Amino acid sequence: MTIVVIVDDQPINLKILCRFARSIGDDVAVHAFEAPQPALELLRSQTPDLIVTDFVMPTMSGEEFIRRCRQHAPTRHVPIIVVTAYEDREYRYQALDAGASDYLLSPVDGQEFCTRARNLLTLWRQRQTLQLRTQFLEGELAATLRQYAEDIRRKEEHLRRVINTVPAMIRATDTVGRLLLVNTFHETYFTINAATAIGMPRQDVFSADYSARHRALDSQVIADGTAILAIEESVRGCDGSDRVLLTTKAPITGAAGQVEQIVTVSLDITERKQVEQAVCESEERFRQLVEGSVLGLVIESGGVPIFANRTFARIFGYTSPAEILALPNLDRLFAAADLRRIDQLRQATLAGETLNEPREFQGVRRDGKMIWVEIQSQPVSWKGRNALQTTFADVSLRKAYEERLQQQANYDQVTGLPNRMLATDRLRTAVLSAVRHRHCGGLLFIDLDHFKKINDTWGHATGDNLLRMAADRIRSCVREEDTVARLGGDEFTVILPNIGTAANSEPVVHKILHAFSHPFVLGRHEAFVTASVGVSVFPDDSEDPAILMQNADAAMYRAKEQGRDTFQFYTRELNERATERMQIESHLVHALDRGEFLVYYQPIVDIRTGALAEAEALLRWSSPELGRFLPDQFIPLIEDIGLIIQVGQWVIDSACRQLARWRRNGMPNLGVTVNISSRQLRVNGLVDTVAHAIQRYGIPPHALELEITESCLMTDVDENSEVLYALDRLGVNLALDDFGTGYSCLRYLKDLPVDTVKIDKSFIATVTTDASDASVVEAIIALAHRLGIRVIGEGVENEDQLDFIRQRDCDLAQGHYFSEPLPSDKFSLWQLDFAAPKRRVLSGV
Ligand SMILES: Nc1nc2c(ncn2[C@@H]2O[C@H](COP(=O)(O)O[C@H]3[C@@H](O)[C@H](n4cnc5c(=O)[nH]c(N)nc54)O[C@@H]3COP(=O)(O)O)[C@@H](O)[C@H]2O)c(=O)[nH]1
């Protein structure tokens, strides 16, 4: 629909113009007005496509009407044709000025009207189309811009969130240090309120030193135009703790390339640093552990060392691990003989197998010295390579100890000869071999004669010397393949593995006996020590090493019985004797508990007065099964089985009890002497035993005399003299027994608290027939008297002997001439008769 508004105050013109307007097209709606005002009112509600107006009108000029139309927005661009008379040229200009689109001269030509109107309408429509399109495009543009704005807002929001989500401090500052942005993490970390901090200079927000440091860093970024990467800085955290930040700064440049902002990003790496520190410390500890370890440690790949600790270097005599690493391989550190085993171990360990081989190898130190190492290996990964880690313990010392223990376990420490254990082992081997090869072997049991005296007289060191010499002499008599061993004490054994026949052992034995025929030189002394040898033959005598040894022992005893310095082959009878000895021992063990011991008493008489002076307590054993035994038969056995201390105590106690009884019952001045063995003297407690006995039975100490043999005294003189002086302080008397048979060291008479000397009965027995024995007896008496020591002549069996010692002024006498040792009750009876003839002889009546 085309709307045309026509305004003309001339109705006729109005009518014509309306007709022309309708001819423009089919769908033209014409609104005709005779004055501009009503037309303007219509224009408020409708927008025409064309306005045609007269210029000269009584109520409002065309110019005014056009102006008003142009002021009204909807009609600002609507085509307006003004109709003027030809001569009204001025009006036309005014109309065009006011905004008219075209003009027509009145009277209006219909054709022209239509053409002009159509042209203007076409333009109008084009304009409207353009306007619509413009409006559309503007709408589109506005929407796009809104979308852009929204996108930017959302991106900004996203970026903001990202920045605020990052657990790092992010801030932007301008070139003079004003804060442009801080993220949430930064706000929290430094307790900043972004709302107030933004725009503030950094020194108003951060601490002075932090600000100063960052001002300097920012200046550097501005000057260089490049980033500063990863510097570590220490800051004080909001909780007051020291924190470590890893900070990076980067410039944001403007279009001209100048730095406009500096973005600072800081990561709190305190925990990471602590972990790094802990790892460092742990590594340091591990390093110290490895370096300080007593174990050597080496890591190798294919035998080539790639790591070694100091201990490893030290074990092998190198000054530093670097010297080990410079070796082409580890082979030179091991004995050539061990290399194959080492390699097997290496391969097995790498293959995850376990070898049951011993892990001890011989190592070679740099100086060539051999050492023993014990190793433990395990596969490890070293810088991505398969490697072998091995620990080394230097076990040289342990090996040396083991060897020494082995030596001690199998060898005698005094002579260096095999000991009993090794000898037994070798004997077992020799017997097996003899059985298998049907040949004969010999076993010699050698005991040195009177060796004990050497020990007792000159001490153990000299005794040991003699044993070594004896060992050498025996060894020199046998072949390399024979075994010479020391069984203990003065007992040796020789194993002759193959002697063909039993008789072939005889020359060997003769050689040995001959080897002992010349004296042993022991420092300033010379000693004649012979040997007694027992021989058993295997496998004839036995196939059991223990029995063979027993047999040879029994044969040796027989040789001793035959006077020593000889030999004896084992026989069945000897076996019986050995069995007998064992039987006696087995009974002896229980003798004390079973009350089988008795004390006999032998009188000791005062030669001058003829009065009974003392009684010597002498031990007897009466076994219900085996019969009666004299001391010489069982005292050595008691000593052997270790019962002498208890038995000795029992004798002291019994003798003191008996003496007390006699002193109460008619023999008030009687004394008693008790024999003390060397072992009793050596063991603590003798002084207490004696003190306890004299106190218990209330006897005066001087009424008790203890007899000690000279040889017993000479063993450990210093220790013994302590005990003797302790006994002397108790007040008991001490007698030196068997005087003259030993070394009769006169110094002891002078230095020790000896009250009495007993001249041995062997001298008394021959004193009237042997001039030298007589001289010895005379000398002993004279010397003892000069030292104020009284003398007992022991073993007086006849009047001549008694006369001899009485004439030499001997003080006391003891012997069968007066009485044999008697049980206590018989002794009591004996003393009642003693006033009879012998006493008279003594008193010279
Ligand atoms: N440690 C201990 N030793 C003891 C103890 N009892 C005895 N003995 C020692 O045994 C040795 C042998 O003693 P015994 O067989 O009793 O012989 C003594 C006398 O019987 C014997 N004697 C005495 N007079 C004569 C004699 O005229 N002729 C002769 N043929 N023999 C005689 O002498 C032995 C006493 O000797 P002694 O002790 O040296 O005075 C003996 O040596 C004792 O030491 C004991 O309890 N503990």
PDBQT file of the ligand as one rigid body, heavy atoms in Angstrom, charges set to zero:
ROOT
HETATM    1  N1  LIG A 901      99.231 -86.921 102.453  1.00  0.00    +0.000 N 
HETATM    2  C1  LIG A 901      99.167 -87.918 103.280  1.00  0.00    +0.000 A 
HETATM    3  N2  LIG A 901     100.116 -88.855 103.199  1.00  0.00    +0.000 NA
HETATM    4  C2  LIG A 901     100.035 -89.889 104.037  1.00  0.00    +0.000 A 
HETATM    5  C3  LIG A 901      98.993 -90.002 104.978  1.00  0.00    +0.000 A 
HETATM    6  N3  LIG A 901      99.191 -91.141 105.642  1.00  0.00    +0.000 NA
HETATM    7  C4  LIG A 901     100.296 -91.682 105.182  1.00  0.00    +0.000 A 
HETATM    8  N4  LIG A 901     100.814 -90.929 104.231  1.00  0.00    +0.000 N 
HETATM    9  C5  LIG A 901     102.000 -91.125 103.459  1.00  0.00    +0.000 C 
HETATM   10  O1  LIG A 901     102.039 -92.397 102.967  1.00  0.00    +0.000 OA
HETATM   11  C6  LIG A 901     103.379 -92.860 103.008  1.00  0.00    +0.000 C 
HETATM   12  C7  LIG A 901     103.365 -94.290 103.465  1.00  0.00    +0.000 C 
HETATM   13  O2  LIG A 901     102.848 -94.335 104.780  1.00  0.00    +0.000 OA
HETATM   14  P1  LIG A 901     102.775 -95.682 105.593  1.00  0.00    +0.000 P 
HETATM   15  O3  LIG A 901     102.604 -96.796 104.627  1.00  0.00    +0.000 OA
HETATM   16  O4  LIG A 901     101.808 -95.465 106.632  1.00  0.00    +0.000 OA
HETATM   17  O5  LIG A 901     104.192 -95.761 106.111  1.00  0.00    +0.000 OA
HETATM   18  C8  LIG A 901     104.590 -95.046 107.274  1.00  0.00    +0.000 C 
HETATM   19  C9  LIG A 901     105.127 -95.955 108.266  1.00  0.00    +0.000 C 
HETATM   20  O6  LIG A 901     104.385 -97.124 108.386  1.00  0.00    +0.000 OA
HETATM   21  C10 LIG A 901     106.504 -96.235 107.774  1.00  0.00    +0.000 C 
HETATM   22  N5  LIG A 901     107.439 -96.666 108.836  1.00  0.00    +0.000 N 
HETATM   23  C11 LIG A 901     107.555 -96.169 110.061  1.00  0.00    +0.000 A 
HETATM   24  N6  LIG A 901     108.530 -96.811 110.745  1.00  0.00    +0.000 NA
HETATM   25  C12 LIG A 901     109.015 -97.735 109.912  1.00  0.00    +0.000 A 
HETATM   26  C13 LIG A 901     110.019 -98.682 109.988  1.00  0.00    +0.000 A 
HETATM   27  O7  LIG A 901     110.695 -98.869 111.021  1.00  0.00    +0.000 OA
HETATM   28  N7  LIG A 901     110.292 -99.474 108.926  1.00  0.00    +0.000 N 
HETATM   29  C14 LIG A 901     109.532 -99.330 107.769  1.00  0.00    +0.000 A 
HETATM   30  N8  LIG A 901     109.833-100.135 106.751  1.00  0.00    +0.000 N 
HETATM   31  N9  LIG A 901     108.606 -98.443 107.678  1.00  0.00    +0.000 NA
HETATM   32  C15 LIG A 901     108.325 -97.643 108.701  1.00  0.00    +0.000 A 
HETATM   33  O8  LIG A 901     106.935 -94.987 107.302  1.00  0.00    +0.000 OA
HETATM   34  C16 LIG A 901     105.794 -94.221 106.880  1.00  0.00    +0.000 C 
HETATM   35  C17 LIG A 901     105.802 -92.919 107.566  1.00  0.00    +0.000 C 
HETATM   36  O9  LIG A 901     106.567 -92.095 106.804  1.00  0.00    +0.000 OA
HETATM   37  P2  LIG A 901     106.567 -90.577 106.973  1.00  0.00    +0.000 P 
HETATM   38  O10 LIG A 901     105.215 -90.005 106.664  1.00  0.00    +0.000 OA
HETATM   39  O11 LIG A 901     107.560 -90.115 105.986  1.00  0.00    +0.000 OA
HETATM   40  O12 LIG A 901     106.929 -90.299 108.334  1.00  0.00    +0.000 OA
HETATM   41  C18 LIG A 901     104.156 -91.979 103.927  1.00  0.00    +0.000 C 
HETATM   42  O13 LIG A 901     105.259 -91.473 103.317  1.00  0.00    +0.000 OA
HETATM   43  C19 LIG A 901     103.196 -90.905 104.323  1.00  0.00    +0.000 C 
HETATM   44  O14 LIG A 901     103.749 -89.634 104.053  1.00  0.00    +0.000 OA
HETATM   45  C20 LIG A 901      98.022 -89.004 105.020  1.00  0.00    +0.000 A 
HETATM   46  O15 LIG A 901      97.074 -89.025 105.823  1.00  0.00    +0.000 OA
HETATM   47  N10 LIG A 901      98.152 -87.989 104.157  1.00  0.00    +0.000 N 
ENDROOT
TORSDOF 0
